């Protein structure tokens, strides 16, 4: 199941508030490259009948069937990659370049 973190949802809500995207869904697209890696894109759009829909309150995320298959077990997050550099990332076990996040070890 495709999941979205609370950090990503908050950023999407902020983008909706700042743009004219009220009433539109966030469309996420994914395609496989020749090397097996997955390329991602997103933007606000109207939903189509064939789309997979994921609702999070006022945020609706839609994907066409081929993208939905590539994103089945993925998680979308919004993280700081470098100090002051925030971006959306996709943690997708179907991508051959995927590396699971390291768990923080708790100190005793």
C-alpha positions as YAML, in Angstrom:
chain: A
units: angstrom
residues:
- id: 1
  name: UNK
  ca: [0.00, 0.00, 0.00]
- id: 2
  name: UNK
  ca: [1.29, 3.46, -0.94]
- id: 3
  name: UNK
  ca: [1.84, 5.61, 2.14]
- id: 4
  name: UNK
  ca: [2.50, 9.29, 2.77]
- id: 5
  name: UNK
  ca: [4.20, 10.63, 5.87]
- id: 6
  name: UNK
  ca: [2.70, 13.44, 7.93]
- id: 7
  name: UNK
  ca: [5.61, 15.70, 6.90]
- id: 8
  name: UNK
  ca: [4.78, 15.14, 3.21]
- id: 9
  name: UNK
  ca: [1.06, 15.69, 3.82]
- id: 10
  name: UNK
  ca: [1.73, 18.98, 5.59]
- id: 11
  name: UNK
  ca: [3.86, 20.19, 2.68]
- id: 12
  name: UNK
  ca: [1.15, 19.18, 0.19]
- id: 13
  name: UNK
  ca: [-1.47, 21.04, 2.27]
- id: 14
  name: UNK
  ca: [0.78, 24.11, 2.26]
- id: 15
  name: UNK
  ca: [1.19, 23.90, -1.54]
- id: 16
  name: UNK
  ca: [-2.60, 23.67, -1.94]
- id: 17
  name: UNK
  ca: [-3.07, 26.75, 0.26]
- id: 18
  name: UNK
  ca: [-0.46, 28.77, -1.67]
- id: 19
  name: UNK
  ca: [-1.64, 27.81, -5.16]
- id: 20
  name: UNK
  ca: [-4.87, 27.62, -7.06]
- id: 21
  name: UNK
  ca: [-5.04, 23.85, -6.52]
- id: 22
  name: UNK
  ca: [-8.15, 23.87, -4.33]
- id: 23
  name: UNK
  ca: [-10.31, 20.93, -5.39]
- id: 24
  name: UNK
  ca: [-7.54, 19.26, -7.39]
- id: 25
  name: UNK
  ca: [-5.78, 16.02, -6.52]
- id: 26
  name: UNK
  ca: [-2.04, 15.55, -6.31]
- id: 27
  name: UNK
  ca: [-1.13, 13.27, -9.21]
- id: 28
  name: UNK
  ca: [1.94, 11.14, -8.69]
- id: 29
  name: UNK
  ca: [3.50, 9.49, -11.72]
- id: 30
  name: UNK
  ca: [6.19, 6.83, -11.79]
- id: 31
  name: UNK
  ca: [7.95, 5.19, -14.72]
- id: 32
  name: UNK
  ca: [10.64, 2.57, -15.02]
- id: 33
  name: UNK
  ca: [13.86, 3.56, -16.74]
- id: 34
  name: UNK
  ca: [15.93, 1.15, -18.84]
- id: 35
  name: UNK
  ca: [18.29, 0.50, -15.92]
- id: 36
  name: UNK
  ca: [15.32, -0.49, -13.73]
- id: 37
  name: UNK
  ca: [15.40, 2.70, -11.65]
- id: 38
  name: UNK
  ca: [12.13, 4.53, -11.15]
- id: 39
  name: UNK
  ca: [11.56, 8.17, -12.07]
- id: 40
  name: UNK
  ca: [8.91, 10.17, -10.20]
- id: 41
  name: UNK
  ca: [6.87, 13.24, -11.00]
- id: 42
  name: UNK
  ca: [3.94, 15.01, -9.42]
- id: 43
  name: UNK
  ca: [1.60, 17.93, -9.87]
- id: 44
  name: UNK
  ca: [-1.96, 18.97, -9.19]
- id: 45
  name: UNK
  ca: [-4.52, 17.55, -11.60]
- id: 46
  name: UNK
  ca: [-8.09, 16.32, -11.87]
- id: 47
  name: UNK
  ca: [-8.70, 12.67, -11.05]
- id: 48
  name: UNK
  ca: [-9.71, 10.22, -13.78]
- id: 49
  name: UNK
  ca: [-12.09, 7.30, -13.39]
- id: 50
  name: UNK
  ca: [-9.29, 4.71, -13.81]
- id: 51
  name: UNK
  ca: [-7.03, 6.35, -11.21]
- id: 52
  name: UNK
  ca: [-6.07, 4.76, -7.92]
- id: 53
  name: UNK
  ca: [-7.07, 7.18, -5.17]
- id: 54
  name: UNK
  ca: [-5.52, 7.64, -1.76]
- id: 55
  name: UNK
  ca: [-7.39, 10.07, 0.49]
- id: 56
  name: UNK
  ca: [-5.88, 11.85, 3.48]
- id: 57
  name: UNK
  ca: [-8.58, 14.25, 4.59]
- id: 58
  name: UNK
  ca: [-8.40, 17.31, 2.34]
- id: 59
  name: UNK
  ca: [-5.48, 15.79, 0.39]
- id: 60
  name: UNK
  ca: [-6.38, 13.39, -2.41]
- id: 61
  name: UNK
  ca: [-3.54, 11.60, -4.19]
- id: 62
  name: UNK
  ca: [-4.17, 9.92, -7.53]
- id: 63
  name: UNK
  ca: [-2.09, 7.62, -9.73]
- id: 64
  name: UNK
  ca: [-2.73, 6.04, -13.11]
- id: 65
  name: UNK
  ca: [-2.68, 2.20, -13.12]
- id: 66
  name: UNK
  ca: [0.96, 1.78, -14.33]
- id: 67
  name: UNK
  ca: [2.20, 4.28, -11.71]
- id: 68
  name: UNK
  ca: [0.09, 2.65, -9.04]
- id: 69
  name: UNK
  ca: [1.83, -0.69, -9.68]
- id: 70
  name: UNK
  ca: [5.28, 0.90, -9.37]
- id: 71
  name: UNK
  ca: [4.28, 2.74, -6.18]
- id: 72
  name: UNK
  ca: [2.45, -0.15, -4.47]
- id: 73
  name: UNK
  ca: [4.82, -0.46, -1.48]
- id: 74
  name: UNK
  ca: [6.40, 3.00, -1.64]
- id: 75
  name: UNK
  ca: [6.38, 5.76, 0.96]
- id: 76
  name: UNK
  ca: [6.49, 9.44, 0.06]
- id: 77
  name: UNK
  ca: [8.24, 11.67, 2.60]
- id: 78
  name: UNK
  ca: [9.39, 15.29, 2.85]
- id: 79
  name: UNK
  ca: [12.86, 15.52, 4.37]
- id: 80
  name: UNK
  ca: [15.86, 17.78, 4.77]
- id: 81
  name: UNK
  ca: [18.60, 16.29, 2.57]
- id: 82
  name: UNK
  ca: [21.13, 19.04, 3.26]
- id: 83
  name: UNK
  ca: [20.83, 21.88, 5.78]
- id: 84
  name: UNK
  ca: [18.04, 24.11, 4.51]
- id: 85
  name: UNK
  ca: [17.31, 21.86, 1.51]
- id: 86
  name: UNK
  ca: [13.90, 20.19, 1.86]
- id: 87
  name: UNK
  ca: [12.47, 17.84, -0.77]
- id: 88
  name: UNK
  ca: [10.01, 15.08, -1.43]
- id: 89
  name: UNK
  ca: [11.55, 11.64, -1.61]
- id: 90
  name: UNK
  ca: [10.15, 8.23, -2.47]
- id: 91
  name: UNK
  ca: [11.23, 5.19, -0.47]
- id: 92
  name: UNK
  ca: [10.40, 2.42, -2.89]
- id: 93
  name: UNK
  ca: [11.55, -1.19, -2.47]
- id: 94
  name: UNK
  ca: [10.77, -1.80, -6.16]
- id: 95
  name: UNK
  ca: [13.55, 0.63, -7.16]
- id: 96
  name: UNK
  ca: [16.92, -1.18, -7.47]
- id: 97
  name: UNK
  ca: [18.65, 1.90, -5.97]
- id: 98
  name: UNK
  ca: [16.45, 1.82, -2.87]
- id: 99
  name: UNK
  ca: [18.30, 1.65, 0.43]
- id: 100
  name: UNK
  ca: [16.10, 1.20, 3.52]
- id: 101
  name: UNK
  ca: [16.49, 4.00, 6.08]
- id: 102
  name: UNK
  ca: [18.73, 3.19, 9.00]
- id: 103
  name: UNK
  ca: [16.98, 2.83, 12.31]
- id: 104
  name: UNK
  ca: [18.19, 5.14, 15.05]
- id: 105
  name: UNK
  ca: [19.67, 3.08, 17.84]
- id: 106
  name: UNK
  ca: [18.50, 4.11, 21.27]
- id: 107
  name: UNK
  ca: [21.18, 4.64, 23.84]
- id: 108
  name: UNK
  ca: [20.67, 2.77, 27.13]
...
